[in-house]
């Protein structure tokens, strides 16, 4: 008999070393089969971390989308003001005075009944007031605290540049990332 065929222990009920190897049993503690609780917990933690990361990215995308909408509205507002001033050059002083006045008191200004200049003949100053109220009040629904400031470079002569600055407030959650007020500036030549 070889060494591998001899029983390790000759006590009754114990297997020989050969019998242990053939049956696949191991001596010592019983091996656990299947997934353990620790593996499940680690998997849940990894999954929860992934869900939190996706949620954070979605929140950031919503903030960026909101800022893009605000910026787009501000660019539209500045371009529209420039076009209206080109159509009504005689009303430029009223555009300059009225922009800061309406911006400072927007909620009360929008409650006023604007002058009716559609289909009727209005003088330049009345038309400028009508244009400004229309621009500012329509933007008040989509922008946070919109403000418009119109100024001339120089004496507002026919060859001077006009500067239109449109600003809006940042959302509360964006104030830590962005300035409290965002702005868009447009300059155009009057001629």
C-alpha positions in Angstrom: 0.0 0.0 0.0 1.3 3.4 -0.9 1.2 6.4 1.4 -1.7 8.0 -0.5 -3.9 4.9 0.0 -3.4 4.6 3.7 -6.0 6.1 6.0 -4.9 9.2 7.9 -6.8 8.2 10.9 -8.0 4.8 11.7 -10.8 5.8 14.0 -14.3 4.7 12.9 -16.3 7.2 11.0 -13.4 9.2 9.5 -12.5 9.1 5.9 -9.1 8.4 4.4 -7.2 11.1 2.6 -8.0 9.4 -0.7 -11.7 9.4 0.1 -11.6 13.1 1.0 -10.0 14.0 -2.3 -12.4 11.9 -4.3 -15.6 13.3 -2.7 -14.4 16.9 -2.8 -14.9 17.4 0.9 -12.4 19.5 2.8 -11.5 19.2 6.3 -12.1 22.2 8.5 -15.0 24.7 8.5 -17.8 24.3 6.1 -17.5 26.5 2.9 -20.3 29.0 2.2 -21.9 28.7 -1.2 -23.8 31.6 -3.0 -23.7 35.3 -2.5 -23.1 36.6 0.9 -24.6 39.6 2.6 -21.4 41.6 2.3 -21.3 41.2 -1.5 -24.9 42.3 -1.7 -24.3 45.4 0.5 -21.3 46.4 -1.7 -23.4 46.0 -4.8 -26.1 48.2 -3.3 -23.6 50.9 -2.3 -22.1 51.0 -5.8 -25.6 51.2 -7.4 -26.6 54.0 -5.0 -23.5 55.9 -5.8 -24.3 55.6 -9.5 -27.8 56.8 -9.0 -26.6 59.8 -7.1 -24.1 60.7 -9.8 -26.8 60.5 -12.5 -29.1 62.7 -10.4 -26.4 65.3 -9.9 -25.7 65.4 -13.6 -29.4 65.8 -14.4 -29.6 68.7 -11.8 -26.6 70.4 -13.4 -28.2 70.0 -16.9 -31.4 71.6 -15.7 -29.5 74.5 -14.3 -27.5 75.0 -17.5 -30.7 74.7 -19.6 -32.4 77.4 -17.4 -29.4 79.7 -17.8 -29.4 79.2 -21.6 -33.1 80.1 -21.8 -32.5 83.3 -19.8 -29.5 84.2 -22.0 -31.5 83.5 -25.2 -34.3 85.7 -24.0 -31.8 88.5 -23.1 -30.2 88.4 -26.6 -33.6 88.4 -28.2 -34.6 91.4 -26.0 -31.4 93.4 -26.9 -31.8 92.7 -30.7 -35.5 93.6 -30.6 -34.7 96.9 -28.8 -32.0 97.7 -31.4 -34.4 97.1 -34.3 -37.2 99.1 -32.7 -34.8 102.0 -32.1 -33.7 101.8 -35.7 -37.3 102.1 -36.8 -38.0 105.0 -34.4 -34.7 107.1 -34.3 -36.5 110.2 -33.1 -37.6 108.4 -29.9 -34.0 107.5 -28.8 -34.1 109.9 -25.8 -37.3 108.2 -24.6 -35.7 104.8 -25.1 -32.8 105.9 -22.9 -34.8 107.4 -20.1 -37.6 104.8 -20.2 -35.4 101.7 -20.1 -33.9 102.5 -16.7 -37.3 103.8 -15.4 -39.3 100.7 -16.4 -36.5 98.4 -15.2 -36.4 100.0 -11.8 -40.2 99.6 -11.3 -41.1 96.7 -13.6 -43.9 95.1 -11.6 -45.8 98.4 -11.4 -45.0 99.4 -15.0 -46.4 96.2 -16.4 -49.7 96.8 -14.6 -50.1 100.1 -16.5 -52.1 100.0 -19.7 -49.6 100.7 -22.4 -50.4 103.4 -25.0 -52.2 101.9 -27.9 -49.9 102.5 -30.9 -50.9 99.6 -33.0 -52.9 100.7 -36.0 -52.9 104.3 -34.9 -50.5 107.2 -35.4 -48.3 107.8 -32.4 -45.5 110.4 -32.0 -41.9 109.1 -31.5 -41.9 109.3 -27.7 -45.2 107.5 -27.2 -44.1 104.8 -29.6 -40.8 104.4 -27.7 -42.8 104.0 -24.4 -45.1 101.4 -26.1 -42.0 99.5 -27.4 -40.2 99.4 -24.1 -43.3 98.3 -22.1 -43.9 95.5 -24.6 -40.3 94.3 -24.4 -39.9 94.5 -20.7 -43.3 93.1 -19.7 -43.1 90.2 -22.1 -39.7 89.2 -20.8 -40.8 89.5 -17.1 -42.6 86.2 -17.6 -39.5 84.2 -18.7 -36.6 86.0 -17.1 -35.7 86.6 -13.4 -35.8 90.3 -12.7 -35.0 91.6 -16.2 -33.4 95.0 -16.5 -32.5 97.0 -19.6 -30.1 99.9 -19.7 -29.8 101.9 -23.0 -27.0 104.5 -23.4 -25.3 106.4 -26.2 -21.6 106.6 -26.7 -21.1 110.3 -27.1 -23.9 112.8 -27.6 -26.4 110.4 -29.3 -25.6 111.8 -32.7 -26.5 110.0 -35.9 -23.1 108.4 -36.1 -22.7 107.4 -32.4 -23.0 103.9 -31.1 -25.9 102.8 -28.8 -25.2 100.4 -26.0 -28.0 98.1 -24.9 -27.3 96.1 -21.7 -29.8 93.5 -20.6 -29.3 91.8 -17.2 -31.2 89.2 -15.2 -31.0 87.6 -11.8 -29.5 84.2 -11.3 -31.5 81.5 -9.6 -30.9 80.9 -5.9 -29.1 77.6 -6.5 -26.9 79.1 -9.2 -25.7 82.1 -7.1 -22.9 80.2 -5.7 -21.7 79.2 -9.2 -22.7 82.3 -11.2 -22.7 86.0 -10.3 -25.9 87.3 -8.8 -26.7 89.0 -12.1 -25.9 87.8 -15.6 -25.8 90.2 -18.5 -25.7 90.5 -22.3 -24.4 93.7 -24.0 -25.2 94.8 -27.6 -23.7 97.8 -29.4 -24.9 99.1 -32.7 -24.1 102.0 -34.9 -27.1 104.4 -35.4 -26.4 105.0 -39.1 
